[in-house]
Amino acid sequence: MRGELPATVVNRADGFIAIEDINPKADVHLLVIPERHLETFRDVSVMGEEEAKRMLDFVAEAAKAAGLDEYRLMVFVGAGAGQTVFHLHWHVLGGAFRGLPG
C-alpha cells in the first residue's frame, strides 16, 4: 500500500488497490488490499456498511479489469488458516489453479 515494494498495479480507487501477486497460484492471481489497516477479515465489522460494500464492489471491479468473468475469491483469517500477512487482503484467482496461496 505504501509503495515500499515493487508491484504491478491492476486497479486503484477509493481506498483500495489491486496488484498482481508476486508468487501466483493461478494464471491470474491478484491481491486486493484496503488502505485502511484491518488485521484480518474478523475486523471488517469496523467498516461501515457503505465502505464494506465499496470494498466488495472493488474486488469485483479488479477481477473484471484483469479480464476475469469467473474466478475464485479467498481470504485467510488467522495464522492457523494460513494467513501470513496480517493486513486484510483478498486473493482473486482466475484460470488454471496451482494450489493455495500462502
PyMOL commands that set and color helices and strands:
alter all, ss='L'
color gray80, all
select helices_A, chain A and resi 41-46+49-65+79-81
alter helices_A, ss='H'
color red, helices_A
select strands_A, chain A and resi 9-13+16-20+26-34+72-74+90-97
alter strands_A, ss='S'
color yellow, strands_A
deselect
rebuild
show_as cartoon
